[in-house]
């Protein structure tokens, strides 16, 4: 790894991230939970594309039996990021009128606003996510009730018989469980606007989600079926972000799934306790337990200024690729049948 680092003295996390995103896009895989297989020539071509010297990396793969798996990726990241500094981003989730005083208001939702305003001044990169639904959105009970979106045969309740806040299985595609909500955050409506007391910051970027009528989007990164992503992930990579702090509404849905996806993509992820509110106490507690299990930290707002100032990353860069299972380097020119190992 030291030799690999010496070959690439200016290598950054962002560059390595782009390399492996390209490798992933050309890999062979059944779904996101299985191992990914890619030819050695593809790996070499991608590294060449970004000007990365890869001889040492590919030699290491060969030593390991032609399998490039997650520990190697993590070690590669550690080598690439040696001496690199933390870059923080604040993700403010769905602090919109409908979630504070409108059709889907959460208890004490307005209480997050002054906390977020105070925290935000410490961040150079700020991203505000927003539900931005079309009027015929699949999450609206009113639409499912009138059978605009048919329910699957696997659903215990037909759409026309459904009740508000009930969970049904919609036919799709994709076929997914869907909680039925009041109409909320319709594009261009007052309810979709950010709360009037939430400050506008010169360095903020808005990230709309939930714009496809056929699938809901709790996370700021992906829709609920993982069929399409927002620009958020790529924007974070472009800024070299290593750490994200998540806050907003609602803890048990959009905040929680945004934090889980941030951790899934390898960012060190933190949730600020005083800057979140949930729909229900029990589901909020359950979501925070899931987040802790995924490695998401929960901190107080008072700790944010000192945390953001802390810049040393030595030995702590297990990010971006820890979600990837492993890569197998195969010779596609050999035209041989290959049976992948059991993950």
C-alpha positions, 0 to 999 in steps of 0.5 A: 500500500505504501508503494501504491501511495507513492505511485499516486502522491496526489490521490484523493478520496474523491478520485478513488470514489469516482474510480470505483463508482465507474468500476461498479457501473460496469460490473456484473451483479444480480442485485445490490446485495450480491458480490460484483464481478468485473474484468481486470481490463475494465479495472485498468481502463478506469484507473487509466481514465482518472490517471491512477497508477494501478499496477500495485493494486492489481498485483495485490488482487492477484496475490489475493487469488484474483479477488478484490474484496472490501478489506482491500478497498478499505485499505486502499482508501486509507492509503489514498486518504493518508493525511487528508482532512475531514470535510463536513456537510450539513444535510437539513432534511425536509424542514417544510411547512407541511411537516411543521404546521400543515397536513402532516405536521409533527409534534414540536416540528418548529423546535428544530428550526433555531437549532439548525440555524445555529448549527449551520453557521459552522458548515461550508457545505449545506444541503436542504432536501425537500419533498417535491411531490406531483399531485398524483403521488403514490404516497397520498391516501387520496390517490390510492383510495380512488384506485389511481395506484392499484394495490398488489395481490400481496397487500392485506388491504385493497386501495379502495378500502384503505385508511389514512396512515395504513401500509399497503403493497402497491403493484408498481413497478416497483412493487413496494410497501407504501404508508399512506399519507395525507396530501403533502408537499405538492410541487409549487404549494405553500406546504412544500416551501421551507419554513419561513424561519429557516435561514437561507444560507449562501452556500446551501444547495436544494435537493428535491426528492419524491418527484416521480409519481410512482415511488416514494422517496424518504431518503435524500439519496435514493427513492424507496425502491433504490431505482433512482438517486438524487444528485446528493451523493455525487454533489458530496463527492465533488466537494470531497465530503467525508463526514455528514451531519443530518438533521430535520424532519421526520426522525422515523422516516426521511431523517432516518433513511437519509442517515442510513443511506449516508452511512451505507455510502461510506460517509461518517454520519452523525445525527443531532438529537435536538435538531430532529423530530419524529412522527411517533415516539416508538417508531422514532426510537426504532429508527435511531436504533437502526441508525446506531447499528449502522454506525451512525452517531447521535450527538448533542448540538452543543458538540457540533462546533468543536466536532466540525473544527476537528480535522485529523482523519488518521486511520478513520477513512473506512468510507464509500466502499465498505458497502461494496461486497467484493470484486472478482477480477476475471479474464473475460478473454478466456471465455470460460464459465465462472461460478461466483463464490457464495457471499 
